[in-house]
């Protein structure tokens, strides 16, 4: 079963108030401050799409990349400008364009580019080292730069040697994947330990994989003395794939148990994985290569249960076994839960879900009941409030302890949070949406026809065929909305109560509204009456004095 946070994100990505969601809200606020820049980017993207469509009339294929384009004709790609004029004669064999970079295959070699072709050259990278390439596909400088074009502290010959041996590693990796091992010994001897420490994660993972696979399938083709040293050097930069490969290797063959322990300890300290935590727990229980530490082992297994990565329940079973053996001799209350329940899942630092068959219950870290036993899924939560999903795909909002906060069940829900620590619940029933406060009391009737959340933008609300973008919670019966960038307010029945005529609008702490119109700021009351005319350069709220301050910036000729 997926851990509960994964379930929540799968069901409704914007329904929960986890740390991740709070980060999204902060990011959303940051993005709102840069709205004009994003709008400009959207306009540019639309223009680039139109240019690409025009270029497709001239070429077989087109890809946009950083203000220029790749165009394909007769199986060959080239850089081109917005008018379709080719800028290069590189004869690029393949283009894999990404958001900020592109992978180009030229004369059988792959290059990474971050910037467009300009000034008769482009910066191309291989395995983290960059050089300049001319319009004919010739590398015209040593590989001695970073992706920004700044020189790095490395001898060009050393960089060239690392690039060359990296090519060999990937070539031999392909051979080993096809069951051919004859080149492995020669490859081992061609790699220095200094070079191995500077491999990219792709190359490091490939080297570890081919060495382990060769030893397993055809050990005569690998020199294990050399391989053990390469392991230690290459592990510095390997990724998850490389770590798993070596763990497989050590677990299967166990050629050097001390090295295996040292490696696992290093992983736990610097790059913890589920398997490394479980292996470290095993070492601590066994006590052969390190002092026996049952509490340390419990903590190691518990870390796996807490992060939701205990696939197959391995850590669960080990914790249960230690509880049965030692009981209260160690701090292992999670082990007690594991011994008594089929599944134990943390969905935050405090709440733990216990599952037996279809029955679930939730307890806190002190094992006090948070939600009583029942047949339900937890679809989302916000503090001490939980959204439960039953077999009929109906949602119910309940308080800690299981008491319903809002009477009845609902077809859908979202948590709307525009003011960081404040929220309102948007609930759907019988095809209509309504707003509720965190106290469970209705803020509006179920009068809205539609509510659409957005990941990176403000949500939208629809009533009687009118669609509005939402910019606030309901504040004393009013909500700030806009339609086609004209801001105003609606009431709890969806009726416009402040005309949508402003360029921007926000509530003040006392419930009035600061408005922007024609580039100047002013203040209106909740009925739309003008309190300050829109003639100020800025209006700020002074928290210390508890009042608004209007600012006028004067221009003085000197």
N, C-alpha and C positions, 0 to 999 in steps of 0.2 A: 504493500500500500504506500502511496505517496505520503510524505509527511504533510501535516495539516496546512503548513504555509503554502506548499505547492498546490494543495487542493483549493485553497482560497484563491490563489492567483489564477488557477485554471478556471474556476467558476466565474469570478468577477474580478478582473484585474484592478478595478478602482474601488472595490467595496471595503477594503480593510484599512485599518489605521496602524499597520506595522511600521517598524523603523524605515523599511524600504519605501512605503507609501509616503511617510513624512518627508523622506528625501525627495520623492517626486514632487511633492507640493512645493518644497523650497526651490527645486529646479524650475517648477512652473512659474513661481514668482519671479525668479531671475529672468526667465524668458519673457515675462510680461514687460519687464523694464527695457527689453531689447526688441519690442514688438515691431518697431519700424524697420529694424535691420532684418528681421525674419521676413517681413512682408516684401522687402526689397529682394531678398534671396528667392522668395517664391516667384516674384515677377521675373527675375533673371532665369530661374529654372524653366518657367513657362516659355520664355523667349528661346532658350536653348533647345527645348523640345520642338519648337516650331522650326528652328534652323535645321535640326537633325532630320525632320520630316522632309524638308526641301533637299537636303543633301542625299537622302535616300533615293531621290529621283535621278541622281547622278552616279551613285555608287551602289555596290551590292549590299553593303552593310555599313552602319555608322554607330559610333559610341562617343558620347560626350565625356570630356575629361578636363577639368580645371581650365575652363575658358577656351579650350581648343577642342578639336575632334579627332578621333581616329576614323579613317575611312578605308573600306576594303574593296579591292577590285582585282579580279582574276586570282583570288586566293591570297593576296598580299595586302597587308595593312600599312598605312602611313599616317603621320601627323598631317592635319589640314586645318586651315583657318575657317572662319564662319562663312566665307564665300565659296568654300570647296576647293581652294587652291592648295595643292600639296606642298608641305613645307620640308619634306624629307624624301630621301631615296634609300631608306634603311632596309626595305623589303622584310618587314616584320611578319613572321610566320604565324604568330598567334597573339591575341590581346585578351587579357582577363582584367577588366576594369572594375575597380572597387570605388568606395566613396572618396577616399583620400589618396589612393595609390592605384597603380596599374601594374600588372605583370606582363612583360613583353618577352616573346621568344624570338631571338635574332641569331641566325646562324647556329641554331641548335642549343643556344644558351639562354637561360632565363635571367631577366633583369627587372628590378623594381624601380619604378619612377614615381616621384611625388609631385613634380612640377612639369608644366608644359614645355614643348620645344620652343626656345626663343634664343635670340642672339646667336643663331647658327649652331647651337648645341643644347644638349639636355643632360641632366645629372642622372646617371643610372647606377643602381646598386646591385651588388651580389654578396649575399651572406653578411649583410650589415656594413659593407665597405662600398664607397661610392667613387665614381670617376666620371669624367665628361665624355660624351659621345657626340660625334659630328653627324651631319645630316645623311651621310652615307653608311651609318652604322659602324663606324670605326671608333674604338675607344682611344682617345687622344691624350689622356692623362693617366697617371698611376691611380690605383684604388687607394686613395689616402684622404678621403673626405667623408664627412657625415652626411645625413640626408638634407641638411640645410646648406651644404656647400662649404662648410668650415673644415679646415685641416684638422686631422686627429693625430694623436701622438702614437704613430706606428710607422715602422720602416716599410716603404712601399713593397720591397721584396718579401717581407714577412707577410704582408696582407695578400700578396699574389700567391704565396705558398699555401696560405690557409684556404683561399678560394679554390686553388687547384685540388687540394686534398679533400675539400668538401664535395667537389664534383665527383671525386673517386668514391667517397662514402655513399653518395646517393646512387651512383652507378652500381656498386657492388650490392647495395641494399636491394635494388631491383632484381639482380641476379639471384640473391638468396631467396627473395619472395617467389621466384620461379623454380626454386629447388636446385640452383647451381651454386656450389660453395668453393670452387677451386681458387677464387681470387681473394679469399678472406685473409689468409696468412700474409700474402704480399701487402695487402692493405694495412694490416696491423703494423707491419714493420715500417711503413711509409709515414706513419703518424707520430709526431713527437707529443709528449705529454703537455708541453706548452701550447701546442696547436689545439689539442683536445679541449683545454680549458677555455678556449676562445671560440668554440663552435657555437653556432646558433642553436636554438632548441630543436629545430627541425633536423639538423645534422646530428646533434647529440642523440636524439631519440632514435634516428635511423641507425647510428653506429651501435648503440646498446641493443637494439632489436636484432640486427644482423649477427652480432656476436653471440647473443643468447640462443637464437634460433639455430645457428651453425653448431654450437656445442650440443644442443639437444638432438639435432637431426644427423649431423656428421662431424663428431668431435675431432676426428683426425685433421680436419681442415682449420682448426683454430688452436693457437698457442695460448693456453689459459694463463700462463705467467704474465704474458704481455697484456692479455685481456683484462686481468684483475687490475692492473695499473691504469689501463685506459678507462675502466669503470670509474675509478676514483676521480680521475681528471675530468671525465665527461659529465659526471653527475652534477657538476657545478652549474651547468646551464640547461640541463635536460628539463623537459616538461612532464606533465602527468603521464603521458604514454611511456616515456623513458623510465619513470619511477616504477610504474606497474610492471614493466618488462623485467627490471632488475629484481623486484620483489618476487616475481614468478620464478626467476632463475635461482635466487637464493633459497626460496622455499622448496623448489623441486630438487635441486642438486646439493644444496648445503655444503659447498666445497670449503667454505671458511666461515664458521659460525660467528666468530668474533667480528669479522668484517661485516657480516649481515647485521649484527647487533649495532655496531657503530653507525652503519648506514641508516638503520631504522631510527636510532636515537637522533641522528642529524635531521631526518625527515620530520620527526615530531617537533623538534625545536624550531626548524626553519621553514618547512614546507609540509605541514601535516596533511595526511590523507587518511581515509577511513582504514585502509589496510595497515598503515604504519601505526596508528593508534592501537589496533587490535594486536598486531605483532608485539608492540612494546608491552602491552598488558600481559601477553603470554610470557615474554622474557622475565617480567617482574614477578609473575607467579612462580615461574620455574626456579629463578634465582641462581642459575648456573653461571652466567657471565656477568652478573651484577648482584648486589645485595637483594635478597628476597624482600619484596615490598608489596604486600597485599593491598594496602590502601592506595598506593600508586597505580596498581593494576585496575582497581575499581574505578579510580578517576579516569584512567585511560579508556576503559570500556564505556563509562558514562558519557564521555565526550562524544562518542559515536552515536549513542542513543539520543543525546540532546540535539545534535545537528541534523537529525532525521535521515542519516545516510546508512542506517543499519539494515541493508538489504539482506534478506534471508534470516534476519534475527540472530546473527552470530554474537554480537555484543550482548544482546538481550539474554541469550542462553548462558553466556559466561558470567554475567552479573547474577543471574538466578542461581547458578551453581555455587558461586562464592557465598551467597546469602545462606543457602542450605547448609554449607559447610561451616561458616563462621558466625552466622546470625548477627547479633548486635555487637559482636567483638570489634567490628569496624563500621565506619560511617557508610552504610550501604542501603539506605532506605529505597533507593531506586531498584536495587537488587531484590528487595522484598516485593516491590510492585511487579517486577519481572517474573518472580516465582509464582505470583498469584494471578497474573493476567497474560493472555496470549500475546498482546502487543502493548507496548508502552511508547508513547510518542509525545515529545515536547513540541508545542507550537509557539511558545515564547519562553523566556527565562523562568516564568512562574507557573504556567499552566501545563498540565500533563494529561493527555487523553489515554484512557485505559480501554482496551477493546477485548471482548470475549464474544466470539460469534458476531451477531448483529448488534449486541448490546454495548453501549459506550457509556462512560462517565468521565468527568473531568475533575481532577484534584489539583491543589496548589502544591508548592514545594514542601509544605508541612503536612501534605496529604489530607488537608481539609477539603471537603466536598465543595466544588465550584458549580458543577452541573450534575444533577442526580442521574442515575442509570436510566437509559432509554435507547430506543431505536431511532437515531438521528445522525445527521452529518453536521459538522460545524462549517457553515459557509463563510462566515466572517465574524469579526469581533471588533469592538471599540472600547477599550478600557475594561470595565466590568459588565459590558453589554455584549450579548452574543446573538448572531443570526443563525437559527437552526433550520436545516432543510430536511423535510420528511420524505417518505416514499412517494408521496403524491406531487413532489416538486413544489411544495408550498413552503414559504418562509415564515418563521415566527421570531419576533424580537423578544428576548428574555433577559432578565437581570441575573446577576450572580446568585446562585441558589436555585435557579430554574423558574422563578416566577415571571409570567409574561409582563413585559413593560407596556406593550400595546396589545389591546384585545384583538383577537382574530388572527388569521393567517393571510399572507400576501403572495401575489404571483411573482413579484420581483422587488428588488430594493437596491439602493445605492447610498453611500455615505457622502454627503456634500460637505466639504471643509474648505472654506475660502479664507477664514481668519485664523489659520494654523491650529490653535487649541480649541476652537469652537467648531461645532458640527451640527448638521441637521440631517435627518433621515428622509430619503425620498422613496416612498412606498407605492406599489402598484396593486390595484385590486379592481377586478371587473373592467379592465381596459382603461382605467383612469389612474392618474398619479396625484399624490398629495405629500405634503411636508409635515414631519413630526420633529419635535424637539428631543434632546437627549433625556428629558424627563418623561418621555412617552406621551406627552400631550400634543394634540394636533395643532400645527401652526396654520395650516390651510385645510379646506375641505378637499375631497378627492375630485378636483375639477379640471386638472390639466390633462390634455390629450396625449402628450408624449414628453418624455425626458430622455435626452441623449447625453451620456457622459463622453468626455474626450480625454485622451491620454495626455496630450501636450497643450491643449487649448481649454478655454472655459466651456462648460456644458451648455446645452440649449434646452429651452422649454417651449412647448407649443400649446396654444389654446385657441379654439375657434378659428383655426386656419392661420393664426399669426404665430410666427416663430421668433423667439428672442434668445439672444445670447446672455447667459447668466453671469453677473459680476459680483454678487454678494449673497449672503444668506438672507432670509427674511429678517428684517430689523424692525421690530414693533409694527409688523404688518405691512412692510414695504420691502421690495427687492429692487436693486439696481440692475437694469438690463440694457441691451442695445439692439437695434435693428438697423442693419446697413450702416454701422458705425455712428449712429445717432443715439445718444444715451438719454435715459429717463428712468422712471420707476413704475412698477406695477404693484397692485395690492394683492391680497391673498385670494381674490377671485379672478386674478389675471387682468384686471381692468387697469388701464394706464391712468395713473394719478399725478404723475409729473411728466409733462410732455417730453417726447424723445427729440430734443433739439440741441443737446449739448455734445461737445466733443469728448468729454470725459467726466466722471463723477465718482465721488467717494463719500461715505458716511463720516461725520465727525463723531468724537466720543459722546457728544451730547445729543446726537441724533439728527442734526442738520446735515446739509450736503454741500461739500466743496465742489464747484463745477468749473469746467474749462470751456470757454467759447471764444472763437476768434483769436486764440493764442493768449488770452488773458483769463485770470482766475477770479471767481467771486463766490458768494455763499448764498444759498437759498434755504428756506425752511421746508418742512415736510409737505406743505401744501403748494410748493413751487413759488412762494412769494420771495422776492429779492430782499436779502438782508445786507449784502454787499454787492455792488455792481461788478461785472466782469471787466476790471480795469487794472488788476494787480499782476505783477510778474510771477508771484508765487504766494501761496498761503500755507503756512506750516503750523502744526500743533505743538505747542510748548508743554511737554509733560510736567515739568517742574512747576510752571505757573498755572497749568490746567486751562489754557485758553489758546485761541487761534491768533496767529500773527500774520498780517498782510504785509507783503514785501514789494517795494517799488524800486526797480533798478534804474537810476538816472544816468543818462549819457551826457558827459560834460566835454565841451570842446576846449582843448588846450593848445 
